[in-house]
Amino acid sequence: MGRKPSARTGHRPPDQTLGCELAVFAVPRSSRTEVAGMHGDALRVRLAAPPVEGAANDALRRFVADQLGIPISDVVVVSGATGRRKRLSVSGMDHVSAMSRLLPDTGA
């Protein structure tokens, strides 16, 4: 079976059959955690958590999982763990479904 995800990024080998990657532009230390539209081709997500010791990554994973109705273990930071531009791997959901749940007003 797959290895356990690390505590910091939740990274694990890609063994899922249905999933997608999401480009995210994270804005830590915001007044609240919310989707704030698009930033180029990336989903702009404001995070109340500070970018200290993985707190913002944990908050991002938790927020995306809650919005999509999936377990936090199904959301993995695959790149950009220390920057604002991140790529998230989302298991069990295609890109169109994920974006339509994260951006319901645009129907993306």
N, CA, C and O atoms as CSV, one atom per row, in Angstrom:
chain,resi,resn,atom,element,x,y,z
A,1,MET,N,N,0.831,-1.185,0.000
A,1,MET,CA,C,0.000,0.000,0.000
A,1,MET,C,C,0.874,1.245,0.000
A,1,MET,O,O,2.100,1.140,-0.007
A,2,GLY,N,N,0.253,2.432,0.007
A,2,GLY,CA,C,0.997,3.686,-0.006
A,2,GLY,C,C,1.587,4.024,1.341
A,2,GLY,O,O,1.163,3.516,2.379
A,3,ARG,N,N,2.568,4.888,1.297
A,3,ARG,CA,C,3.184,5.358,2.529
A,3,ARG,C,C,2.309,6.397,3.196
A,3,ARG,O,O,1.418,6.975,2.574
A,4,LYS,N,N,2.580,6.631,4.497
A,4,LYS,CA,C,1.840,7.652,5.229
A,4,LYS,C,C,2.233,9.037,4.733
A,4,LYS,O,O,3.393,9.245,4.376
A,5,PRO,N,N,1.299,9.999,4.698
A,5,PRO,CA,C,1.651,11.360,4.327
A,5,PRO,C,C,2.495,11.997,5.425
A,5,PRO,O,O,2.340,11.682,6.604
A,6,SER,N,N,3.395,12.904,5.018
A,6,SER,CA,C,4.182,13.617,6.023
A,6,SER,C,C,3.299,14.646,6.708
A,6,SER,O,O,2.309,15.095,6.132
A,7,ALA,N,N,3.644,15.020,7.920
A,7,ALA,CA,C,2.837,15.966,8.696
A,7,ALA,C,C,2.831,17.345,8.063
A,7,ALA,O,O,1.818,18.043,8.124
A,8,ARG,N,N,3.929,17.752,7.460
A,8,ARG,CA,C,4.038,19.110,6.951
A,8,ARG,C,C,3.261,19.322,5.650
A,8,ARG,O,O,2.483,20.271,5.556
A,9,THR,N,N,3.450,18.469,4.654
A,9,THR,CA,C,2.822,18.698,3.356
A,9,THR,C,C,1.718,17.722,3.025
A,9,THR,O,O,0.917,17.983,2.127
A,10,GLY,N,N,1.652,16.599,3.727
A,10,GLY,CA,C,0.669,15.590,3.397
A,10,GLY,C,C,1.042,14.824,2.142
A,10,GLY,O,O,0.189,14.154,1.560
A,11,HIS,N,N,2.309,14.906,1.703
A,11,HIS,CA,C,2.739,14.258,0.466
A,11,HIS,C,C,2.730,12.740,0.602
A,11,HIS,O,O,3.181,12.187,1.605
A,12,ARG,N,N,2.215,12.090,-0.413
A,12,ARG,CA,C,2.258,10.633,-0.488
A,12,ARG,C,C,2.307,10.249,-1.957
A,12,ARG,O,O,1.983,11.070,-2.815
A,13,PRO,N,N,2.697,9.046,-2.261
A,13,PRO,CA,C,2.785,8.623,-3.660
A,13,PRO,C,C,1.423,8.701,-4.351
A,13,PRO,O,O,0.405,8.372,-3.743
A,14,PRO,N,N,1.395,9.136,-5.618
A,14,PRO,CA,C,0.125,9.239,-6.336
A,14,PRO,C,C,-0.379,7.869,-6.779
A,14,PRO,O,O,0.028,7.376,-7.831
A,15,ASP,N,N,-1.260,7.244,-5.989
A,15,ASP,CA,C,-1.793,5.932,-6.339
A,15,ASP,C,C,-3.299,5.962,-6.561
A,15,ASP,O,O,-3.919,4.907,-6.697
A,16,GLN,N,N,-3.894,7.136,-6.601
A,16,GLN,CA,C,-5.333,7.239,-6.777
A,16,GLN,C,C,-5.700,7.184,-8.265
A,16,GLN,O,O,-4.916,7.605,-9.115
A,17,THR,N,N,-6.885,6.669,-8.573
A,17,THR,CA,C,-7.298,6.545,-9.957
A,17,THR,C,C,-8.058,7.777,-10.432
A,17,THR,O,O,-7.950,8.144,-11.602
A,18,LEU,N,N,-8.813,8.416,-9.569
A,18,LEU,CA,C,-9.541,9.619,-9.936
A,18,LEU,C,C,-9.013,10.761,-9.092
A,18,LEU,O,O,-8.969,10.668,-7.865
A,19,GLY,N,N,-8.618,11.824,-9.740
A,19,GLY,CA,C,-8.109,12.963,-8.998
A,19,GLY,C,C,-7.699,14.066,-9.948
A,19,GLY,O,O,-7.790,13.921,-11.167
A,20,CYS,N,N,-7.249,15.165,-9.379
A,20,CYS,CA,C,-6.829,16.296,-10.185
A,20,CYS,C,C,-5.788,17.097,-9.420
A,20,CYS,O,O,-5.549,16.870,-8.234
A,21,GLU,N,N,-5.175,18.040,-10.125
A,21,GLU,CA,C,-4.269,18.981,-9.488
A,21,GLU,C,C,-4.868,20.365,-9.618
A,21,GLU,O,O,-5.416,20.728,-10.658
A,22,LEU,N,N,-4.754,21.130,-8.546
A,22,LEU,CA,C,-5.244,22.501,-8.530
A,22,LEU,C,C,-4.077,23.452,-8.330
A,22,LEU,O,O,-3.234,23.234,-7.459
A,23,ALA,N,N,-4.027,24.501,-9.132
A,23,ALA,CA,C,-3.048,25.563,-8.926
A,23,ALA,C,C,-3.665,26.549,-7.944
A,23,ALA,O,O,-4.805,26.978,-8.119
A,24,VAL,N,N,-2.909,26.906,-6.910
A,24,VAL,CA,C,-3.416,27.791,-5.862
A,24,VAL,C,C,-2.419,28.909,-5.617
A,24,VAL,O,O,-1.212,28.671,-5.560
A,25,PHE,N,N,-2.918,30.122,-5.472
A,25,PHE,CA,C,-2.117,31.257,-5.016
A,25,PHE,C,C,-2.609,31.568,-3.613
A,25,PHE,O,O,-3.717,32.075,-3.433
A,26,ALA,N,N,-1.783,31.265,-2.619
A,26,ALA,CA,C,-2.173,31.412,-1.212
A,26,ALA,C,C,-1.785,32.787,-0.686
A,26,ALA,O,O,-0.699,33.289,-0.975
A,27,VAL,N,N,-2.681,33.390,0.086
A,27,VAL,CA,C,-2.431,34.681,0.725
A,27,VAL,C,C,-2.589,34.488,2.233
A,27,VAL,O,O,-3.694,34.599,2.763
A,28,PRO,N,N,-1.473,34.196,2.927
A,28,PRO,CA,C,-1.549,33.966,4.375
A,28,PRO,C,C,-1.759,35.253,5.156
A,28,PRO,O,O,-1.612,36.350,4.619
A,29,ARG,N,N,-2.105,35.106,6.424
A,29,ARG,CA,C,-2.358,36.216,7.355
A,29,ARG,C,C,-3.454,37.157,6.858
A,29,ARG,O,O,-3.366,38.372,7.037
A,30,SER,N,N,-4.474,36.596,6.241
A,30,SER,CA,C,-5.636,37.383,5.824
A,30,SER,C,C,-6.614,37.461,6.985
A,30,SER,O,O,-6.453,36.758,7.982
A,31,SER,N,N,-7.618,38.306,6.862
A,31,SER,CA,C,-8.588,38.454,7.946
A,31,SER,C,C,-9.468,37.218,8.105
A,31,SER,O,O,-9.967,36.951,9.198
A,32,ARG,N,N,-9.664,36.459,7.020
A,32,ARG,CA,C,-10.458,35.227,7.086
A,32,ARG,C,C,-9.986,34.258,6.008
A,32,ARG,O,O,-9.289,34.646,5.071
A,33,THR,N,N,-10.369,33.011,6.151
A,33,THR,CA,C,-10.025,31.992,5.164
A,33,THR,C,C,-11.182,31.874,4.183
A,33,THR,O,O,-12.314,31.580,4.567
A,34,GLU,N,N,-10.873,32.113,2.889
A,34,GLU,CA,C,-11.910,32.098,1.865
A,34,GLU,C,C,-11.283,32.042,0.480
A,34,GLU,O,O,-10.108,32.367,0.306
A,35,VAL,N,N,-12.077,31.626,-0.504
A,35,VAL,CA,C,-11.667,31.705,-1.899
A,35,VAL,C,C,-11.933,33.132,-2.346
A,35,VAL,O,O,-13.017,33.670,-2.125
A,36,ALA,N,N,-10.935,33.742,-2.978
A,36,ALA,CA,C,-11.053,35.138,-3.397
A,36,ALA,C,C,-10.958,35.264,-4.911
A,36,ALA,O,O,-10.405,36.240,-5.418
A,37,GLY,N,N,-11.490,34.290,-5.635
A,37,GLY,CA,C,-11.481,34.344,-7.087
A,37,GLY,C,C,-10.246,33.699,-7.685
A,37,GLY,O,O,-9.683,32.754,-7.132
A,38,MET,N,N,-9.842,34.229,-8.824
A,38,MET,CA,C,-8.702,33.671,-9.544
A,38,MET,C,C,-7.533,34.655,-9.531
A,38,MET,O,O,-7.723,35.867,-9.430
A,39,HIS,N,N,-6.333,34.113,-9.635
A,39,HIS,CA,C,-5.096,34.889,-9.743
A,39,HIS,C,C,-4.371,34.308,-10.951
A,39,HIS,O,O,-3.568,33.384,-10.817
A,40,GLY,N,N,-4.659,34.853,-12.129
A,40,GLY,CA,C,-4.165,34.241,-13.361
A,40,GLY,C,C,-4.867,32.908,-13.562
A,40,GLY,O,O,-6.094,32.854,-13.631
A,41,ASP,N,N,-4.094,31.832,-13.656
A,41,ASP,CA,C,-4.688,30.501,-13.826
A,41,ASP,C,C,-4.831,29.761,-12.501
A,41,ASP,O,O,-5.223,28.594,-12.477
A,42,ALA,N,N,-4.514,30.438,-11.402
A,42,ALA,CA,C,-4.553,29.798,-10.079
A,42,ALA,C,C,-5.737,30.296,-9.256
A,42,ALA,O,O,-6.185,31.433,-9.403
A,43,LEU,N,N,-6.220,29.436,-8.407
A,43,LEU,CA,C,-7.278,29.776,-7.462
A,43,LEU,C,C,-6.660,30.611,-6.343
A,43,LEU,O,O,-5.711,30.163,-5.700
A,44,ARG,N,N,-7.170,31.799,-6.100
A,44,ARG,CA,C,-6.645,32.668,-5.040
A,44,ARG,C,C,-7.384,32.328,-3.745
A,44,ARG,O,O,-8.606,32.453,-3.663
A,45,VAL,N,N,-6.620,31.893,-2.730
A,45,VAL,CA,C,-7.212,31.506,-1.452
A,45,VAL,C,C,-6.583,32.338,-0.347
A,45,VAL,O,O,-5.373,32.288,-0.126
A,46,ARG,N,N,-7.409,33.095,0.336
A,46,ARG,CA,C,-6.952,33.853,1.504
A,46,ARG,C,C,-6.981,32.925,2.710
A,46,ARG,O,O,-7.944,32.187,2.918
A,47,LEU,N,N,-5.908,32.971,3.506
A,47,LEU,CA,C,-5.787,32.105,4.680
A,47,LEU,C,C,-5.549,32.946,5.918
A,47,LEU,O,O,-4.672,33.810,5.923
A,48,ALA,N,N,-6.313,32.705,6.960
A,48,ALA,CA,C,-6.120,33.427,8.218
A,48,ALA,C,C,-4.829,32.997,8.904
A,48,ALA,O,O,-4.266,33.761,9.688
A,49,ALA,N,N,-4.360,31.807,8.626
A,49,ALA,CA,C,-3.158,31.268,9.273
A,49,ALA,C,C,-1.896,31.966,8.765
A,49,ALA,O,O,-1.838,32.388,7.610
A,50,PRO,N,N,-0.885,32.086,9.634
A,50,PRO,CA,C,0.397,32.663,9.217
A,50,PRO,C,C,1.245,31.613,8.494
A,50,PRO,O,O,1.036,30.414,8.676
A,51,PRO,N,N,2.199,32.060,7.677
A,51,PRO,CA,C,3.062,31.110,6.967
A,51,PRO,C,C,4.225,30.643,7.841
A,51,PRO,O,O,5.387,30.797,7.465
A,52,VAL,N,N,3.918,30.081,8.988
A,52,VAL,CA,C,4.930,29.669,9.960
A,52,VAL,C,C,4.774,28.179,10.258
A,52,VAL,O,O,3.685,27.720,10.606
A,53,GLU,N,N,5.861,27.432,10.120
A,53,GLU,CA,C,5.904,26.007,10.469
A,53,GLU,C,C,4.767,25.193,9.843
A,53,GLU,O,O,4.215,24.301,10.487
A,54,GLY,N,N,4.425,25.493,8.614
A,54,GLY,CA,C,3.416,24.712,7.909
A,54,GLY,C,C,1.974,25.028,8.267
A,54,GLY,O,O,1.063,24.352,7.790
A,55,ALA,N,N,1.746,26.050,9.104
A,55,ALA,CA,C,0.376,26.368,9.528
A,55,ALA,C,C,-0.505,26.770,8.348
A,55,ALA,O,O,-1.666,26.366,8.283
A,56,ALA,N,N,0.028,27.556,7.418
A,56,ALA,CA,C,-0.763,27.985,6.265
A,56,ALA,C,C,-1.077,26.795,5.351
A,56,ALA,O,O,-2.188,26.699,4.829
A,57,ASN,N,N,-0.121,25.895,5.154
A,57,ASN,CA,C,-0.377,24.703,4.337
A,57,ASN,C,C,-1.436,23.821,4.975
A,57,ASN,O,O,-2.317,23.307,4.286
A,58,ASP,N,N,-1.354,23.645,6.284
A,58,ASP,CA,C,-2.365,22.849,6.987
A,58,ASP,C,C,-3.743,23.488,6.859
A,58,ASP,O,O,-4.733,22.796,6.622
A,59,ALA,N,N,-3.806,24.815,7.018
A,59,ALA,CA,C,-5.081,25.528,6.898
A,59,ALA,C,C,-5.628,25.415,5.479
A,59,ALA,O,O,-6.832,25.243,5.289
A,60,LEU,N,N,-4.752,25.512,4.484
A,60,LEU,CA,C,-5.172,25.390,3.088
A,60,LEU,C,C,-5.730,23.998,2.808
A,60,LEU,O,O,-6.800,23.869,2.213
A,61,ARG,N,N,-5.021,22.965,3.228
A,61,ARG,CA,C,-5.491,21.591,3.026
A,61,ARG,C,C,-6.835,21.368,3.715
A,61,ARG,O,O,-7.742,20.777,3.130
A,62,ARG,N,N,-6.964,21.837,4.947
A,62,ARG,CA,C,-8.206,21.669,5.706
A,62,ARG,C,C,-9.357,22.413,5.022
A,62,ARG,O,O,-10.454,21.869,4.891
A,63,PHE,N,N,-9.113,23.648,4.587
A,63,PHE,CA,C,-10.146,24.455,3.939
A,63,PHE,C,C,-10.614,23.806,2.633
A,63,PHE,O,O,-11.815,23.670,2.401
A,64,VAL,N,N,-9.671,23.409,1.789
A,64,VAL,CA,C,-10.039,22.794,0.508
A,64,VAL,C,C,-10.807,21.494,0.745
A,64,VAL,O,O,-11.812,21.234,0.083
A,65,ALA,N,N,-10.339,20.687,1.678
A,65,ALA,CA,C,-11.035,19.429,1.989
A,65,ALA,C,C,-12.455,19.698,2.481
A,65,ALA,O,O,-13.393,19.019,2.060
A,66,ASP,N,N,-12.624,20.674,3.364
A,66,ASP,CA,C,-13.959,21.017,3.867
A,66,ASP,C,C,-14.869,21.498,2.742
A,66,ASP,O,O,-16.028,21.089,2.663
A,67,GLN,N,N,-14.355,22.359,1.876
A,67,GLN,CA,C,-15.156,22.894,0.770
A,67,GLN,C,C,-15.573,21.796,-0.207
A,67,GLN,O,O,-16.668,21.839,-0.769
A,68,LEU,N,N,-14.694,20.814,-0.405
A,68,LEU,CA,C,-14.981,19.741,-1.360
A,68,LEU,C,C,-15.706,18.561,-0.731
A,68,LEU,O,O,-16.181,17.672,-1.438
A,69,GLY,N,N,-15.793,18.549,0.600
A,69,GLY,CA,C,-16.465,17.453,1.287
A,69,GLY,C,C,-15.690,16.147,1.237
A,69,GLY,O,O,-16.278,15.070,1.146
A,70,ILE,N,N,-14.366,16.248,1.297
A,70,ILE,CA,C,-13.506,15.064,1.262
A,70,ILE,C,C,-12.591,15.074,2.479
A,70,ILE,O,O,-12.443,16.113,3.123
A,71,PRO,N,N,-11.976,13.946,2.808
A,71,PRO,CA,C,-11.044,13.915,3.942
A,71,PRO,C,C,-9.795,14.751,3.659
A,71,PRO,O,O,-9.360,14.856,2.513
A,72,ILE,N,N,-9.227,15.337,4.697
A,72,ILE,CA,C,-8.019,16.150,4.537
A,72,ILE,C,C,-6.879,15.325,3.950
A,72,ILE,O,O,-6.010,15.874,3.273
A,73,SER,N,N,-6.868,14.030,4.197
A,73,SER,CA,C,-5.812,13.166,3.657
A,73,SER,C,C,-5.870,13.060,2.133
A,73,SER,O,O,-4.903,12.617,1.514
A,74,ASP,N,N,-6.987,13.456,1.518
A,74,ASP,CA,C,-7.118,13.433,0.065
A,74,ASP,C,C,-6.633,14.714,-0.595
A,74,ASP,O,O,-6.682,14.831,-1.820
A,75,VAL,N,N,-6.166,15.677,0.193
A,75,VAL,CA,C,-5.617,16.931,-0.333
A,75,VAL,C,C,-4.143,16.985,0.052
A,75,VAL,O,O,-3.795,16.964,1.233
A,76,VAL,N,N,-3.276,17.056,-0.970
A,76,VAL,CA,C,-1.834,16.998,-0.747
A,76,VAL,C,C,-1.157,18.175,-1.442
A,76,VAL,O,O,-1.457,18.465,-2.601
A,77,VAL,N,N,-0.249,18.854,-0.747
A,77,VAL,CA,C,0.568,19.897,-1.361
A,77,VAL,C,C,1.704,19.184,-2.096
A,77,VAL,O,O,2.598,18.621,-1.464
A,78,VAL,N,N,1.669,19.208,-3.434
A,78,VAL,CA,C,2.696,18.500,-4.198
A,78,VAL,C,C,3.853,19.401,-4.592
A,78,VAL,O,O,4.948,18.911,-4.868
A,79,SER,N,N,3.633,20.710,-4.624
A,79,SER,CA,C,4.729,21.643,-4.860
A,79,SER,C,C,4.358,23.000,-4.290
A,79,SER,O,O,3.181,23.334,-4.152
A,80,GLY,N,N,5.388,23.779,-3.962
A,80,GLY,CA,C,5.175,25.117,-3.440
A,80,GLY,C,C,4.940,25.182,-1.951
A,80,GLY,O,O,4.304,26.121,-1.473
A,81,ALA,N,N,5.431,24.214,-1.203
A,81,ALA,CA,C,5.180,24.164,0.241
A,81,ALA,C,C,5.686,25.403,0.971
A,81,ALA,O,O,5.140,25.762,2.014
A,82,THR,N,N,6.724,26.068,0.442
A,82,THR,CA,C,7.263,27.246,1.124
A,82,THR,C,C,6.981,28.545,0.381
A,82,THR,O,O,7.500,29.593,0.765
A,83,GLY,N,N,6.171,28.500,-0.670
A,83,GLY,CA,C,5.857,29.706,-1.432
A,83,GLY,C,C,4.362,29.951,-1.497
A,83,GLY,O,O,3.564,29.185,-0.954
A,84,ARG,N,N,4.000,31.025,-2.166
A,84,ARG,CA,C,2.574,31.344,-2.325
A,84,ARG,C,C,1.925,30.533,-3.434
A,84,ARG,O,O,0.752,30.169,-3.338
A,85,ARG,N,N,2.685,30.248,-4.486
A,85,ARG,CA,C,2.155,29.448,-5.601
A,85,ARG,C,C,2.306,27.978,-5.264
A,85,ARG,O,O,3.416,27.488,-5.055
A,86,LYS,N,N,1.191,27.282,-5.212
A,86,LYS,CA,C,1.180,25.879,-4.798
A,86,LYS,C,C,0.416,25.035,-5.806
A,86,LYS,O,O,-0.426,25.537,-6.549
A,87,ARG,N,N,0.724,23.756,-5.817
A,87,ARG,CA,C,-0.056,22.784,-6.572
A,87,ARG,C,C,-0.569,21.771,-5.572
A,87,ARG,O,O,0.195,21.171,-4.816
A,88,LEU,N,N,-1.886,21.592,-5.584
A,88,LEU,CA,C,-2.526,20.625,-4.696
A,88,LEU,C,C,-3.009,19.443,-5.514
A,88,LEU,O,O,-3.570,19.609,-6.597
A,89,SER,N,N,-2.788,18.261,-4.994
A,89,SER,CA,C,-3.350,17.053,-5.578
A,89,SER,C,C,-4.609,16.722,-4.787
A,89,SER,O,O,-4.579,16.632,-3.559
A,90,VAL,N,N,-5.715,16.543,-5.503
A,90,VAL,CA,C,-6.998,16.235,-4.872
A,90,VAL,C,C,-7.446,14.865,-5.365
A,90,VAL,O,O,-7.654,14.671,-6.563
A,91,SER,N,N,-7.593,13.926,-4.453
A,91,SER,CA,C,-8.009,12.559,-4.797
A,91,SER,C,C,-9.527,12.446,-4.823
A,91,SER,O,O,-10.225,13.090,-4.039
A,92,GLY,N,N,-10.022,11.628,-5.727
A,92,GLY,CA,C,-11.437,11.301,-5.745
A,92,GLY,C,C,-12.349,12.328,-6.380
A,92,GLY,O,O,-13.568,12.252,-6.223
A,93,MET,N,N,-11.772,13.304,-7.107
A,93,MET,CA,C,-12.610,14.331,-7.713
A,93,MET,C,C,-11.915,14.880,-8.955
A,93,MET,O,O,-10.709,15.127,-8.938
A,94,ASP,N,N,-12.681,15.072,-10.038
A,94,ASP,CA,C,-12.088,15.643,-11.242
A,94,ASP,C,C,-11.986,17.163,-11.109
A,94,ASP,O,O,-12.588,17.763,-10.220
A,95,HIS,N,N,-11.216,17.770,-12.004
A,95,HIS,CA,C,-10.920,19.204,-11.933
A,95,HIS,C,C,-12.177,20.065,-12.045
A,95,HIS,O,O,-12.338,21.029,-11.296
A,96,VAL,N,N,-13.053,19.729,-12.960
A,96,VAL,CA,C,-14.270,20.525,-13.164
A,96,VAL,C,C,-15.147,20.506,-11.913
A,96,VAL,O,O,-15.648,21.550,-11.495
A,97,SER,N,N,-15.333,19.349,-11.322
A,97,SER,CA,C,-16.143,19.245,-10.102
A,97,SER,C,C,-15.518,20.022,-8.954
A,97,SER,O,O,-16.214,20.721,-8.218
A,98,ALA,N,N,-14.205,19.897,-8.804
A,98,ALA,CA,C,-13.516,20.604,-7.721
A,98,ALA,C,C,-13.654,22.111,-7.884
A,98,ALA,O,O,-13.981,22.814,-6.927
A,99,MET,N,N,-13.406,22.609,-9.090
A,99,MET,CA,C,-13.486,24.058,-9.309
A,99,MET,C,C,-14.914,24.570,-9.160
A,99,MET,O,O,-15.115,25.679,-8.664
A,100,SER,N,N,-15.907,23.793,-9.575
A,100,SER,CA,C,-17.291,24.257,-9.440
A,100,SER,C,C,-17.714,24.326,-7.974
A,100,SER,O,O,-18.559,25.147,-7.615
A,101,ARG,N,N,-17.138,23.477,-7.124
A,101,ARG,CA,C,-17.444,23.553,-5.689
A,101,ARG,C,C,-16.679,24.679,-5.013
A,101,ARG,O,O,-17.179,25.292,-4.070
A,102,LEU,N,N,-15.474,24.954,-5.486
A,102,LEU,CA,C,-14.669,26.014,-4.877
A,102,LEU,C,C,-15.080,27.396,-5.376
A,102,LEU,O,O,-14.982,28.376,-4.638
A,103,LEU,N,N,-15.538,27.482,-6.623
A,103,LEU,CA,C,-15.992,28.741,-7.219
A,103,LEU,C,C,-17.428,28.591,-7.716
A,103,LEU,O,O,-17.655,28.630,-8.926
A,104,PRO,N,N,-18.402,28.421,-6.827
A,104,PRO,CA,C,-19.774,28.144,-7.269
A,104,PRO,C,C,-20.410,29.268,-8.074
A,104,PRO,O,O,-21.286,29.001,-8.896
A,105,ASP,N,N,-20.002,30.510,-7.867
A,105,ASP,CA,C,-20.618,31.637,-8.568
A,105,ASP,C,C,-20.232,31.702,-10.035
A,105,ASP,O,O,-20.985,32.236,-10.851
A,106,THR,N,N,-19.056,31.159,-10.385
A,106,THR,CA,C,-18.607,31.243,-11.766
A,106,THR,C,C,-18.946,30.006,-12.571
A,106,THR,O,O,-18.942,30.046,-13.802
A,107,GLY,N,N,-19.243,28.901,-11.887
A,107,GLY,CA,C,-19.531,27.666,-12.591
A,107,GLY,C,C,-18.323,27.121,-13.329
A,107,GLY,O,O,-18.471,26.441,-14.345
A,108,ALA,N,N,-17.118,27.414,-12.824
A,108,ALA,CA,C,-15.868,27.024,-13.493
A,108,ALA,C,C,-15.740,25.538,-13.679
A,108,ALA,O,O,-14.742,25.068,-14.226
